[in-house]
Amino acid sequence: MYKVLFICLGNICRSPLAEALFMKLVNENQLNNRFAADSCGLLDFHKGDLADPRTRQIAIKYGLEIVHRSRPITANDFYNFDELLVMDEAVFSKVMEMKPPHFDSSQIKLFRNFDPYQPGTDVPDPYYKDIAVFEEVHLIVERCAANYLKALL
């Protein structure tokens, strides 16, 4: 089973959305026996919390329920996942600093590299923005998740 970890700053906006969208695609394509996903954040400020209400509101609008509870990244995550997909450059840099010395850096990637429209840029952090940015982020993450799954197949 190929295991993917989505990572953002607080694990309440972007990464739980990416996890839910990716797993929705996995389920729709009956690939549950091939792929698994989780998400986490660099910070533990929101540990145990559901995703931001605005993230969940937009997700419901698109027929998706997010039930993940926030958790911080752990040292074991580098051993338990095949690939770590990070939402922005700042988080990417921190994850690279945290990785064990022998960990293969190529397993850590910017998630937006899988965006067919704007590869390599950050998935914007909507936390301090209005609801329109949450919807924009949802659409970005949805594109990236679909393109990422396609790349895995």
N, C-alpha and C positions, 0 to 999 in steps of 0.2 A: 504494500500500500504506500502510495506517494503522499507525504504529508507536507502541507504548506502552512506557514505562519505569516499572517499579515500584521504589520507593526506600524503604529502611529505614536503620537505623543502621549495621549491620555487613555486611549482605547475606549472612547465613547462616541466618536463620530466616524472617522474614515475606516479604521481597521475592522470594527465589527460589521460595518456595512459591506466591506470587501469580502469578509468571511461568509456572510449570509448570501450575498449575490453569487459568489463562486460556488457555494454548496447548492444553491438553487439550480444552477446550471448543471452541476454534477448529478443531482437527483433527476432533473428533467431528461438528461441523456443516459440515465440508468448506469452511471459510472461509480456508484457508491462503493463497489468492491475495489476500485482502483485509486480513489482519491479521498483524502480527509483534510480538514482545515481547522484552524483556530486563529485567534487574534489576541494581541496584547499591546501594551503601551510601555513607553520608557518610564513613566511616572506611576506612582501608586495613589495619587490624589483621589481617584474615583474607584478604587478597588472595591469590587462587589456590586457596583452600580450597573444598572441597565444602560444601554446606549442613550445618548442625549435625546430628549423628547422630540426635538426637531428632526433628528435623523430618523427616528422611528415613525414620525408623522409622514415624512416624504416616502419612506419605505412602504408604509401601508397604502399610500396613494398608488404605488406601483405594484401592489399585491404581494408585498414581502413583509414577513414578521421577523424582527430581530430580537432574539431571546438571550443573546450572549451577555455575560456579566464581566465587567472590566477586571483585568488582572495585569500586573506588571510583568515584564520579561524576566526570565530566570536563566541561570547558567545552563540548566538542563535543556532549555529550548534549542540551544545550538546542537545538541545531540539527538533530540527527539524529532526534528523536522528536516526534511530534505532540502527545502528552500525557504528563505526568509524574504518576504516582499515588503519593502518599506515605502511609506507614503511621501516622504520628502527628503531633500538633501541633508537637512539638519539632523533628522532622526537617523538617516543612513550613516552619517559620520559617527554618531554616538554608538550605533550598533557595531560598526567596524571596530571601534575602540574597545568594546566589551567582549568581542569574540575571543575564544581561546586561541592561543598562538598557532596551533596546528589546524585550526578550522579553515576550510577552503573558502576563501573570500568570494569566489565566483557563485557561491550558494546564496549570497546576499545581493538582492537586486532592487532597483527602484521600480515600483509597481507601474508607474506611468510609462516605463519603457514599452509597455504593451498597449499603449494608447495609439490607435491607428491615425489619429489626427494630430496629436502633440506629444510624440514620444520623448522621454527623457526629462520632462518638466515635472514639477511637484504637483501632487494632488493637493489643491488648496485646503487649508485648515479652516472650516467654516465656523468654528466655535464662537468667535466674537463677531460674526457677521449675521446678516438677516436670513430669513427663510429661503430667499431666492438662491443664495449661495449653497445652501444645503441641497437644493434641487439640482443645481449645476454639478455639485460634487457627486450626487447620486448617478447622474448620467455619465460622468467621467469614469467612475468606478465600475459601472455596468459595462461600458465599452472595454475597459481594461480587463475585467474578469472574463468576458467572452473571448477576447483575443488571447489571453493567457491560457485558458483551457484549450483553445485551438492549437496553441504552440506546444502544449503538453501531449496532444494526441498526434 
